[in-house]
Amino acid sequence: LTLSLAASEEELKVKKHTQKKMIIRLQRTYRQYLARQFGRAQRYAVLIEKMIKFKCATVIESLLRSGMAKRRFKVELALRVIKNSRPMLMERALDGKIHKKRVFWYKSKEELD
């Protein structure tokens, strides 16, 4: 009986030792898994941040381009109006004098000045 108890104690020690090794290996493996998951999450976070910055830059650039296009359209429209205006109007606009518009209901010279 004592021999079987001693043998079972030795088996128990060996079993505990192997279980301890297996537990340590399992913990190490799980911690490595968590580290890989954390690294992947960080890479995705950096990638998502880059994508957001790219989208923001694209939107800002498109807004600037649309503003420049609107401004160019207004300038081209003004140039087209100037180009198609009558010669007498162009002469009057470019002569450098200040022209006071006379109102039709004034009759006397004092009222006109």
C-alpha positions, 0 to 999 in steps of 0.5 A: 500500500505504501508503494502504491501511495508513493507511486501515486504521489510521484505520478501526482507530482509529474502530473502537476508539473506537466499541467503547470507547463501546459498552463504556462504554455496556454497563457503564453499563447493567449497573450501572443494572440491578444498582442496580435489582435492589439497590433491588428487593431492599431494598424486598422486604426492608423489605416482608418485615420489615413482614410479619413484624412484623405477623404477630408483633403478630397472634400476640401480640394473639391470645395476650393475647385468649385469656388474657383470655377464659380469665380472664373465663371463670373469673371468670364461672364463680366468679360463677355458683357464688356466684349459685347457692349456697344462702343459708345458705352465703352467710351463712356465707361473708359473716359475717366469722368464721373457722370451724374445721372440727371433725373427727369423730373428736375426742371430748373437749372438749380434743381439739375445741379 
